[in-house]
Amino acid sequence: MDALTQAFAAAQGWLFETAVQPLIFHLGLMAYVENAYEAVGAVMIGVIEIGVLCALLKPLEAWRPIEQWQDTKAVRSDVIYTWLNRLGLLPLLIFLLLVIPVSELDAWLRMNDIVRPNIEDVIPGIARNGLGAFIIFVIVIDFVEYAMHRLQHRFNWWWALHSLHHSQRQMSFWTDDRNHLLDDVLTSAAVAIVALAIGVPSNQFVMIIIATRMIESLSHVNARLDFGRLGNRLLVSPAFHRRHHAIGAGHEGRYQGCNFATLFPVWDMMFRTADFTPGYQPTGIRDQLEGRDYGIGFWRQQWLGVVRLGNALLRRPRYS
């Protein structure tokens, strides 16, 4: 690990000094040198992520595909979303932007003898146990993402944005990042605020985001894969998550959907939203069968999401 870390740091330094730093000097933006250096590292991590996903998941989809498509035009926009999301590392960017105001708020609270609740108050000594703290952070953030996902399906205005993610009829590992940009900002900001509130260090936050997104990509894979009766209840599997995207199941029923968990199905089991029905159903939204258009290209998908949001906020008919 030390060798890999040193190699990564060396490559990051070389790219920054040869390509980015001269441009920053030329544009007179030296105040942003440190941020630019971190951005280079974020882009490198994104490229590595996508490389690993292609190396591992594309062969898996070719080996045991659920569906085979002659025309993959619908998947191309998902590739764009993945590159934008992984190279931009939006959650990390929002996390870093919020660090200063949260620190100032914390200082103000302390000046007024108000102690902000910390996860160590709940579990004393956890800060001294690096692995234990990391596991607690993962569990807390995963629960927040479960709860937020329920709200994305519960509120019409939020579903207007989130429905873009569910509108993919040709679901593959690229589909994980198929989200409306406004939806991405909302969810990333919420996760970053929670992470800062419970004291997640920035380096651990990066690790949590990377690990979460790798598993999410796996859960969207177009492959016949589950983890068995026990495994499906310990970690979200492609079979478990495909049920969440299934027409007639993913946004319907008593809880407006099922299988909302990102990493751990235990949240669905606790709140009775788990559905372990076997099989691999077609994905999408029921109103697509009635002819509703969610768009094919990136820009049209984004625009139609804004239109749906406006209709939902104005409570216009024919919106669910």
C-alpha positions in Angstrom: 0.0 0.0 0.0 2.9 2.4 0.8 4.4 1.7 -2.6 1.1 2.4 -4.4 0.5 5.5 -2.4 4.0 6.8 -3.2 3.5 6.0 -6.9 0.1 7.8 -6.9 1.6 10.9 -5.2 4.5 11.0 -7.7 2.1 10.8 -10.7 -0.1 13.4 -9.1 2.8 15.7 -8.6 4.1 15.2 -12.1 0.7 15.9 -13.7 0.2 19.0 -11.6 3.6 20.5 -12.2 3.7 19.8 -16.0 0.1 20.4 -17.0 -1.9 22.3 -14.3 0.4 24.6 -12.5 1.7 26.4 -15.6 -1.9 27.1 -16.6 -2.8 28.4 -13.2 0.2 30.8 -13.3 -0.8 31.9 -16.8 -4.4 32.7 -15.6 -3.3 34.4 -12.4 -5.1 31.9 -10.2 -2.3 31.1 -7.8 -4.7 31.4 -4.8 -6.3 28.2 -6.0 -3.0 26.2 -6.2 -3.8 23.9 -3.3 -7.4 23.2 -4.5 -6.1 22.5 -8.0 -3.6 20.0 -6.7 -6.4 18.2 -4.8 -8.5 18.3 -8.0 -5.8 16.5 -10.0 -5.8 13.7 -7.4 -9.6 13.5 -7.6 -9.5 13.2 -11.4 -6.8 10.5 -11.2 -8.9 8.5 -8.7 -11.9 8.8 -11.0 -9.9 7.5 -14.0 -8.7 4.6 -11.9 -12.3 3.9 -10.7 -13.6 3.7 -14.3 -10.7 1.6 -15.4 -11.4 -0.9 -12.6 -15.1 -1.0 -13.4 -14.5 -1.6 -17.1 -11.9 -4.3 -16.3 -14.1 -6.2 -13.8 -17.8 -5.5 -14.8 -17.8 -5.5 -18.6 -16.5 -9.1 -18.7 -19.1 -10.0 -16.1 -21.9 -8.5 -18.2 -20.6 -10.3 -21.3 -20.4 -13.6 -19.4 -23.8 -13.7 -17.7 -26.0 -11.0 -19.3 -29.6 -10.6 -18.2 -30.5 -8.8 -21.4 -28.7 -8.5 -24.7 -29.3 -5.3 -26.7 -28.8 -4.7 -30.4 -29.0 -0.9 -30.1 -27.0 0.5 -27.1 -27.7 4.1 -27.8 -29.6 4.4 -24.5 -26.5 3.4 -22.6 -24.2 6.0 -24.1 -25.6 8.9 -22.1 -25.0 6.8 -18.9 -21.3 6.6 -19.9 -21.3 10.4 -20.0 -22.8 10.6 -16.5 -20.2 8.2 -15.2 -17.3 10.2 -16.5 -18.8 13.5 -15.3 -19.5 12.1 -11.8 -16.3 10.1 -11.3 -13.9 12.7 -12.5 -15.8 15.5 -10.7 -16.1 13.7 -7.4 -19.1 16.0 -6.6 -19.6 14.7 -3.0 -15.9 15.4 -2.2 -16.1 18.9 -3.7 -19.2 19.8 -1.7 -17.6 18.3 1.4 -14.5 20.5 1.0 -16.6 23.6 0.3 -18.6 23.0 3.5 -15.5 22.5 5.7 -14.9 26.2 6.3 -18.5 27.3 7.2 -19.0 24.2 9.4 -15.7 25.0 11.2 -16.8 28.6 11.7 -20.2 27.4 13.0 -18.4 25.0 15.4 -16.2 27.8 16.7 -19.2 30.1 17.2 -21.0 27.3 19.2 -18.0 26.8 21.4 -17.7 30.5 22.1 -21.2 30.4 23.3 -20.6 27.3 25.4 -22.6 25.1 23.1 -21.0 21.8 22.4 -21.9 20.2 19.1 -22.9 16.5 19.4 -20.2 14.2 18.2 -20.2 10.5 17.5 -17.6 10.0 20.2 -20.2 11.2 22.7 -22.3 8.2 21.7 -19.5 5.7 21.5 -16.6 6.9 23.9 -13.1 6.2 22.6 -14.2 5.5 19.0 -11.8 8.2 17.7 -8.8 6.2 19.0 -9.9 3.1 17.0 -9.3 4.0 13.3 -11.0 1.0 11.8 -13.9 1.1 14.3 -14.5 4.8 13.6 -14.4 4.1 9.8 -17.0 1.3 10.1 -19.3 3.5 12.2 -19.0 6.3 9.7 -19.9 3.9 6.8 -22.9 2.6 8.7 -24.2 6.1 9.6 -23.8 7.4 6.0 -25.4 4.3 4.5 -28.4 4.8 6.8 -28.7 8.4 5.7 -28.5 7.4 2.1 -31.3 4.8 2.7 -33.5 7.4 4.3 -32.8 10.0 1.6 -33.6 7.4 -1.1 -37.0 6.8 0.5 -37.7 10.5 0.3 -36.6 10.6 -3.3 -39.5 8.3 -4.0 -41.9 9.8 -1.5 -41.9 13.5 -2.6 -43.2 14.2 -6.0 -40.9 17.1 -6.6 -37.9 14.9 -5.8 -39.1 12.0 -7.7 -39.4 14.3 -10.7 -35.6 14.4 -10.6 -34.8 11.0 -9.4 -37.1 9.3 -12.0 -34.3 9.9 -14.5 -32.2 7.3 -12.8 -35.1 4.8 -13.0 -36.0 5.5 -16.6 -33.1 3.4 -18.0 -34.6 0.4 -19.7 -31.2 -1.0 -20.5 -29.6 -1.0 -17.0 -25.9 -1.7 -16.8 -23.0 -0.8 -14.5 -22.9 2.6 -16.1 -26.4 3.4 -14.8 -25.3 4.1 -11.3 -24.3 7.7 -12.1 -27.3 8.4 -14.3 -28.8 11.2 -12.2 -30.2 14.6 -12.7 -27.5 17.2 -11.8 -29.9 18.9 -9.3 -30.5 15.5 -7.7 -26.8 14.9 -7.4 -26.2 18.3 -5.8 -29.0 17.7 -3.2 -27.9 14.2 -2.2 -24.2 15.0 -2.2 -24.8 18.1 0.0 -26.9 16.1 2.4 -24.2 13.3 2.7 -21.4 15.9 3.1 -23.3 17.7 5.9 -23.9 14.5 7.8 -20.3 13.5 7.4 -19.0 16.8 8.7 -21.5 16.7 11.5 -20.3 13.3 12.8 -16.6 14.2 12.3 -15.6 12.2 9.3 -12.0 13.1 8.2 -11.7 14.1 4.6 -9.4 11.2 3.7 -11.9 8.7 5.2 -14.8 10.5 3.4 -13.0 9.9 0.1 -12.6 6.2 0.9 -16.2 5.9 1.8 -17.4 7.6 -1.4 -15.2 5.4 -3.6 -16.1 2.2 -1.9 -19.8 3.0 -1.9 -19.8 3.9 -5.6 -17.9 0.8 -6.6 -20.5 -1.3 -4.9 -23.3 0.7 -6.4 -21.9 0.2 -9.9 -21.8 -3.6 -9.2 -25.4 -3.5 -8.0 -26.5 -2.1 -11.3 -24.6 -4.6 -13.5 -26.5 -6.3 -16.3 -25.5 -9.8 -15.1 -27.3 -12.7 -13.4 -25.6 -12.4 -10.0 -26.8 -12.7 -6.5 -24.9 -13.4 -3.3 -27.1 -16.3 -2.0 -29.7 -16.3 0.7 -27.4 -15.0 3.4 -25.2 -12.8 1.2 -28.2 -11.0 -0.3 -29.1 -10.0 3.3 -25.6 -8.8 4.2 -24.7 -6.7 1.1 -26.8 -5.2 -1.7 -26.5 -7.6 -4.7 -27.3 -7.0 -8.4 -30.4 -9.2 -8.0 -31.6 -7.3 -4.9 -31.1 -3.9 -6.5 -32.6 -4.9 -9.9 -35.8 -5.5 -8.0 -35.7 -1.8 -7.0 -35.5 -0.8 -10.7 -38.1 -3.3 -11.9 -41.2 -2.0 -13.6 -44.2 -2.4 -11.2 -42.0 -2.7 -8.2 -39.3 0.0 -8.1 -41.7 2.9 -7.6 -45.0 1.4 -6.6 -46.7 -0.3 -3.7 -47.2 0.8 -0.1 -43.7 2.2 0.3 -43.5 3.6 -3.2 -40.8 1.1 -4.1 -38.6 -1.5 -2.4 -34.9 -2.3 -1.8 -33.8 1.3 -1.2 -30.5 0.4 0.5 -27.2 1.4 -1.0 -24.8 -1.0 0.8 -26.6 -2.9 3.6 -30.1 -4.5 3.0 -30.6 -4.5 6.8 -32.2 -1.1 6.5 -34.8 -2.5 4.1 -35.3 -5.4 6.4 -35.7 -3.2 9.5 -38.2 -0.9 7.9 -40.1 -3.6 5.9 -39.2 -2.4 2.4 -37.1 -5.4 1.5 -38.3 -7.6 -1.4 -36.2 -10.7 -2.1 -38.5 -12.0 -4.9 -36.2 -14.1 -7.2 -35.8 -13.4 -10.9 -34.6 -10.5 -13.1 -37.5 -8.3 -14.2 -37.4 -5.6 -16.9 -36.3 -2.2 -15.6 -37.9 1.2 -16.1 -41.0 3.1 -15.0 -44.5 2.0 -15.7 -45.6 5.2 -17.4 -42.8 4.6 -20.0 -45.0 1.8 -21.3 -47.7 4.4 -21.8 -45.3 6.5 -24.0 -43.9 9.0 -21.5 -40.5 10.3 -22.7 -37.6 10.7 -20.3 -35.2 11.5 -23.1 -32.2 9.7 -24.6 -29.4 12.2 -24.8 -27.8 13.9 -21.8 -29.2 17.5 -22.4 -32.7 16.4 -23.2 -32.8 14.2 -20.1 -31.7 17.1 -18.0 -34.2 19.5 -19.5 -37.1 17.0 -19.2 -36.1 16.6 -15.5 -36.5 20.4 -15.0 -39.9 20.3 -16.7 -41.1 17.4 -14.5 -39.8 19.3 -11.4 -41.8 22.4 -12.5 -44.9 20.4 -13.1 -44.6 18.7 -9.7 -44.1 22.0 -7.8 -47.1 23.5 -9.6 -49.0 20.3 -8.9 -50.0 20.0 -12.5 -51.9 16.8 -13.5 -50.3 13.7 -15.1 -47.4 13.7 -12.8 -46.5 10.8 -10.5 
